[in-house]
Amino acid sequence: MSGEISIQTSAMASNSTAVPSSTSLAPPDIAVLVVYFVFILGVGLWSMFRTNRGNVDGYFLAGRDMVWWAVGASLFSSNVGSGHFVGLAGSGAAGGIAVGGYEWNGMIVV
């Protein structure tokens, strides 16, 4: 009887969708990663050399002379992580559209 179960299981496995065995990245994937890291490095170096970090205002507040998009990117990246997306998906599945409305309102307020 256990032989029948293993035969049925192997037959079901042969009908399932095949998963590619290759885990290497394609050249476009590598290009996107390289462009992303070069951009992040460039923004970091640009921000570092632009500010005077010799005093408290320069170190903590970027000399009070930071462009809006760098501040916005910093706020966004420190607020949103992978757990945020997973948690929102679960909350949306459990609570419905109200979770999405709450997040959209938060975007308008910030």
Contact map, one row per residue, 1 for C-alpha under 8 A:
11111000000000000000000000000000000000000000000000000000000000000000000000000000000000000000000000000000000000
11111100000000000000000000000000000000000000000000000000000000000000000000000000000000000000000000000000000000
11111110000000000000000000000000000000000000000000000000000000000000000000000000000000000000000000000000000000
11111111000000000000000000000000000000000000000000000000000000000000000000000000000000000000000000000000000000
11111111100000000000000000000000000000000000000000000000000000000000000000000000000000000000000000000000000000
01111111110000000000000000000000000000000000000000000000000000000000000000000000000000000000000000000000000000
00111111111000000000000000000000000000000000000000000000000000000000000000000000000000000000000000000000000000
00011111111100000000000000000000000000000000000000000000000000000000000000000000000000000000000000000000000000
00001111111110000000000000000000000000000000000000000000000000000000000000000000000000000000000000000000000000
00000111111111000000000000000000000000000000000000000000000000000000000000000000000000000000000000000000000000
00000011111111100000000000000000000000000000000000000000000000000000000000000000000000000000000000000000000000
00000001111111110000000000000000000000000000000000000000000000000000000000000000000000000000000000000000000000
00000000111111110000000000000000000000000000000000000000000000000000000000000000000000000000000000000000000000
00000000011111110000000000000000000000000000000000000000000000000000000000000000000000000000000000000000000000
00000000001111111000000000000000000000000000000000000000000000000000000000000000000000000000000000000000000000
00000000000111111100000000000000000000000000000000000000000000000000000000000000000000000000000000000000000000
00000000000000111110000000000000000000000000000000000000000000000000000000000000000000000000000000000000000000
00000000000000011111000000000000000000000000000000000000000000000000000000000000000000000000000000000000000000
00000000000000001111100000000000000000000000000000000000000000000000000000000000000000000000000000000000000000
00000000000000000111111000000000000000000000000000000000000000000000000000000000000000000000000000000000000000
00000000000000000011111000000000000000000000000000000000000000000000000000000000000000000000000000000000000000
00000000000000000001111100000000000000000000000000000000000000000000000000000000000000000000000000000000000000
00000000000000000001111110000000000000000000000000000000000000000000000000000000000000000000000000000000000000
00000000000000000000011111000000000000000000000000000000000000000000000000000000000000000000000000000000000000
00000000000000000000001111101100000000000000000000000000000000000000000000000000000000000000000000000000000000
00000000000000000000000111111100000000000000000000000000000000000000000000000000000000000000000000000000000000
00000000000000000000000011111110000000000000000000000000000000000000000000000000000000000000000000000000000000
00000000000000000000000001111111000000000000000000000000000000000000000000000000000000000000000000000000000000
00000000000000000000000011111111100000000000000000000000000000000000000000000000000000000000000000000000000000
00000000000000000000000011111111110000000000000000000000000000000000000000000000000000000000000000000000000000
00000000000000000000000000111111111000000000000000000000000000000000000000000000000000000000000000000000000000
00000000000000000000000000011111111100000000000000000000000000000000000000000000000000000000000000000000000000
00000000000000000000000000001111111110000000000000000000000000000000000000000000000000000000000000000000000000
00000000000000000000000000000111111111000000000000000000000000000000000000000000000000000000000000000000000000
00000000000000000000000000000011111111100000000000000000000000000000000000000000000000000000000000000000000000
00000000000000000000000000000001111111110000000000000000000000000000000000000000000000000000000000000000000000
00000000000000000000000000000000111111111000000000000000000000000000000000000000000000000000000000000000000000
00000000000000000000000000000000011111111100000000000000000000000000000000000000000000000000000000000000000000
00000000000000000000000000000000001111111110000000000000000000000000000000000000000000000000000000000000000000
00000000000000000000000000000000000111111111000000000000000000000000000000000000000000000000000000000000000000
00000000000000000000000000000000000011111111100000000000000000000000000000000000000000000000000000000000000000
00000000000000000000000000000000000001111111110000000000000000000000000000000000000000000000000000000000000000
00000000000000000000000000000000000000111111111000000000000000000000000000000000000000000000000000000000000000
00000000000000000000000000000000000000011111111100000000000000000000000000000000000000000000000000000000000000
00000000000000000000000000000000000000001111111110000000000000000000000000000000000000000000000000000000000000
00000000000000000000000000000000000000000111111111000000000000000000000000000000000000000000000000000000000000
00000000000000000000000000000000000000000011111111100000000001000100000000000000000000000000000000000000000000
00000000000000000000000000000000000000000001111111100000000000000000000000000000000000000000000000000000000000
00000000000000000000000000000000000000000000111111110000000000000000000000000000000000000000000000000000000000
00000000000000000000000000000000000000000000011111110000000000000000000000000000000000000000000000000000000000
00000000000000000000000000000000000000000000001111111000011001101000000000000000000000000000000000000000000000
00000000000000000000000000000000000000000000000011111110011001100000000000000000000000000000000000000000000000
00000000000000000000000000000000000000000000000000111111111001100000000000000000000000000000000000000000000000
00000000000000000000000000000000000000000000000000011111011000000000000000000000000000000000000000000000000000
00000000000000000000000000000000000000000000000000011111111000000000000000000000000000000000000000000000000000
00000000000000000000000000000000000000000000000000001111111110000000000000000000000000000000000000000000000000
00000000000000000000000000000000000000000000000000001011111111110000000000000000000000000000000000000000000000
00000000000000000000000000000000000000000000000000111111111111110000000000000000000000000000000000000000000000
00000000000000000000000000000000000000000000000000111111111111100000000000000000000000000000000000000000000000
00000000000000000000000000000000000000000000000000000001111111100000000000000000000000000000000000000000000000
00000000000000000000000000000000000000000000000000000001111111111000000000000000000000000000000000000000000000
00000000000000000000000000000000000000000000001000111000111111111100000000000000000000000000000000000000000000
00000000000000000000000000000000000000000000000000111000111111111100000000000000000000000000000000000000000000
00000000000000000000000000000000000000000000000000000000110011111100000000000000000000000000000000000000000000
00000000000000000000000000000000000000000000000000100000000011111110000000000000000000000000000000000000000000
00000000000000000000000000000000000000000000001000000000000001111111011000000000000000000000000000000000000000
00000000000000000000000000000000000000000000000000000000000000001111111000000000000000000000000000000000000000
00000000000000000000000000000000000000000000000000000000000000000111111100000000000000000000000000000000000000
00000000000000000000000000000000000000000000000000000000000000000011111110000000000000000000000000000000000000
00000000000000000000000000000000000000000000000000000000000000000111111111000000000000000000000000000000000000
00000000000000000000000000000000000000000000000000000000000000000111111111100000000000000000000000000000000000
00000000000000000000000000000000000000000000000000000000000000000001111111110000000000000000000000000000000000
00000000000000000000000000000000000000000000000000000000000000000000111111111000000000000000000000000000000000
00000000000000000000000000000000000000000000000000000000000000000000011111111100000000000000000000000000000000
00000000000000000000000000000000000000000000000000000000000000000000001111111110000000000000000000000000000000
00000000000000000000000000000000000000000000000000000000000000000000000111111111000000000000000000000000000000
00000000000000000000000000000000000000000000000000000000000000000000000011111111100000000000000000000000000000
00000000000000000000000000000000000000000000000000000000000000000000000001111111100000000000000000000000000000
00000000000000000000000000000000000000000000000000000000000000000000000000111111100000000000000000000000000000
00000000000000000000000000000000000000000000000000000000000000000000000000011111111110000000000000000000000000
00000000000000000000000000000000000000000000000000000000000000000000000000001111111110000000000000000000000000
00000000000000000000000000000000000000000000000000000000000000000000000000000001111111000000000000000000000000
00000000000000000000000000000000000000000000000000000000000000000000000000000001111111100000000000000000000000
00000000000000000000000000000000000000000000000000000000000000000000000000000001111111110000000000000000000000
00000000000000000000000000000000000000000000000000000000000000000000000000000001111111111000000000000000000000
00000000000000000000000000000000000000000000000000000000000000000000000000000000011111111100000000000000000000
00000000000000000000000000000000000000000000000000000000000000000000000000000000001111111110000000000000000000
00000000000000000000000000000000000000000000000000000000000000000000000000000000000111111111000000100000000000
00000000000000000000000000000000000000000000000000000000000000000000000000000000000011111111100000000000000000
00000000000000000000000000000000000000000000000000000000000000000000000000000000000001111111110000000000000000
00000000000000000000000000000000000000000000000000000000000000000000000000000000000000111111111100100000000000
00000000000000000000000000000000000000000000000000000000000000000000000000000000000000011111111111110000000000
00000000000000000000000000000000000000000000000000000000000000000000000000000000000000001111111100000000000000
00000000000000000000000000000000000000000000000000000000000000000000000000000000000000000111111100000000000000
00000000000000000000000000000000000000000000000000000000000000000000000000000000000000000011111111100000000000
00000000000000000000000000000000000000000000000000000000000000000000000000000000000000000011111111110000000000
00000000000000000000000000000000000000000000000000000000000000000000000000000000000000000001001111111000000000
00000000000000000000000000000000000000000000000000000000000000000000000000000000000000000001001111111100000000
00000000000000000000000000000000000000000000000000000000000000000000000000000000000000010011001111111110000000
00000000000000000000000000000000000000000000000000000000000000000000000000000000000000000001000111111111000000
00000000000000000000000000000000000000000000000000000000000000000000000000000000000000000000000011111111100000
00000000000000000000000000000000000000000000000000000000000000000000000000000000000000000000000001111111110000
00000000000000000000000000000000000000000000000000000000000000000000000000000000000000000000000000111111111000
00000000000000000000000000000000000000000000000000000000000000000000000000000000000000000000000000011111111100
00000000000000000000000000000000000000000000000000000000000000000000000000000000000000000000000000001111111110
00000000000000000000000000000000000000000000000000000000000000000000000000000000000000000000000000000111111111
00000000000000000000000000000000000000000000000000000000000000000000000000000000000000000000000000000011111111
00000000000000000000000000000000000000000000000000000000000000000000000000000000000000000000000000000001111111
00000000000000000000000000000000000000000000000000000000000000000000000000000000000000000000000000000000111111
00000000000000000000000000000000000000000000000000000000000000000000000000000000000000000000000000000000011111
